[in-house]
């Protein structure tokens, strides 16, 4: 359902300029909302953990941001900032899921022995 909501929220959005620096998100507001959602769900509410996670993610983003291709930054920035839930954790996760945070890492190579076994 979250994916459907995200897709619908992207329709008709004006294009955002590509940032040369990590966007500024209001993590205190995000964490207050997260804490309220947790309370409503009967979960423990710890806004300080949320703030800590968001701050750590922001620091990681600061160190890699300009190494990530502009198109990738733009895509993840849009995804992480839709529906009012602007999150550095989501932005970093988007980049990590697509290996955009470490472009120097080569994709894993197939083992030759496994391919020989398949041929026989």
C-alpha positions as CSV (number, residue, x, y, z in Angstrom):
1,X,0.0,0.0,0.0
2,X,2.9,2.3,0.8
3,X,4.2,1.8,-2.8
4,X,0.8,2.7,-4.3
5,X,0.6,5.8,-2.1
6,X,4.1,6.8,-3.1
7,X,3.3,6.3,-6.8
8,X,0.2,8.4,-6.5
9,X,2.0,11.2,-4.6
10,X,4.6,11.5,-7.3
11,X,2.0,12.2,-10.1
12,X,1.9,15.8,-10.8
13,X,4.8,16.8,-8.6
14,X,6.8,19.7,-10.0
15,X,10.4,18.8,-10.8
16,X,12.9,19.5,-8.1
17,X,16.3,21.0,-8.7
18,X,19.2,18.5,-8.3
19,X,20.9,19.3,-5.0
20,X,24.7,19.7,-4.8
21,X,24.3,19.2,-1.0
22,X,22.3,16.9,1.2
23,X,18.7,18.3,1.5
24,X,17.7,19.8,4.8
25,X,14.9,17.8,6.5
26,X,13.2,18.7,9.7
27,X,14.0,15.5,11.6
28,X,12.5,16.8,14.9
29,X,9.1,17.0,13.2
30,X,9.5,13.6,11.6
31,X,10.5,12.0,14.9
32,X,7.5,13.6,16.7
33,X,5.3,12.1,14.0
34,X,7.0,8.7,14.2
35,X,6.6,8.8,18.0
36,X,2.9,9.6,17.7
37,X,2.4,6.8,15.2
38,X,4.2,4.4,17.6
39,X,2.0,5.5,20.5
40,X,-1.1,5.0,18.4
41,X,0.1,1.5,17.5
42,X,0.9,0.6,21.1
43,X,4.7,0.5,20.4
44,X,7.3,2.0,22.6
45,X,7.8,5.7,21.8
46,X,11.5,6.9,21.6
47,X,11.9,10.0,19.6
48,X,15.5,10.3,20.8
49,X,16.3,7.0,18.9
50,X,14.7,8.4,15.8
51,X,16.7,11.6,16.1
52,X,19.9,9.7,16.6
53,X,19.2,7.4,13.6
54,X,18.4,10.4,11.4
55,X,21.5,12.3,12.5
56,X,23.7,9.3,11.8
57,X,22.2,8.9,8.3
58,X,22.7,12.6,7.6
59,X,26.4,12.3,8.5
60,X,26.8,9.3,6.2
61,X,25.1,11.2,3.4
62,X,27.3,14.2,3.9
63,X,30.4,12.0,3.2
64,X,29.1,10.4,0.1
65,X,26.6,12.9,-1.5
66,X,28.9,14.3,-4.2
67,X,30.1,10.8,-5.2
68,X,26.6,9.8,-6.2
69,X,25.5,10.6,-9.7
70,X,23.1,13.5,-9.9
71,X,20.2,11.5,-11.4
72,X,20.5,9.0,-8.6
73,X,20.5,11.8,-6.0
74,X,17.4,13.3,-7.5
75,X,15.5,10.0,-7.7
76,X,16.2,9.1,-4.1
77,X,15.7,12.7,-2.9
78,X,12.2,12.6,-4.4
79,X,11.4,9.2,-2.9
80,X,12.7,10.2,0.5
81,X,10.8,13.5,0.6
82,X,7.4,12.5,-0.6
83,X,4.2,12.6,1.5
84,X,5.8,14.9,4.0
85,X,7.9,12.1,5.5
86,X,11.3,13.6,4.8
87,X,13.8,11.1,6.2
88,X,17.6,10.9,5.9
89,X,17.4,7.2,6.8
90,X,15.1,6.6,3.8
91,X,17.3,8.7,1.5
92,X,20.4,6.7,2.6
93,X,18.5,3.4,2.3
94,X,17.4,4.3,-1.3
95,X,21.0,5.0,-2.3
96,X,22.3,1.8,-0.6
97,X,19.6,-0.4,-2.1
98,X,20.7,0.8,-5.5
99,X,24.4,0.7,-4.7
100,X,24.6,4.4,-5.6
101,X,26.4,5.1,-2.3
102,X,29.5,3.1,-3.4
103,X,29.9,3.3,-7.2
104,X,33.4,1.8,-7.0
105,X,32.1,-1.6,-5.9
106,X,32.0,-4.0,-8.8
107,X,29.1,-6.4,-9.1
108,X,29.8,-9.9,-7.9
109,X,31.2,-12.3,-10.5
110,X,29.5,-15.6,-11.3
111,X,31.5,-18.7,-10.3
112,X,32.9,-20.5,-13.3
113,X,32.4,-23.9,-11.7
114,X,28.7,-23.3,-11.2
115,X,28.2,-22.4,-14.9
116,X,30.1,-25.6,-16.0
117,X,27.8,-27.7,-13.8
118,X,24.7,-26.2,-15.4
119,X,26.1,-27.0,-18.9
120,X,26.4,-30.7,-18.1
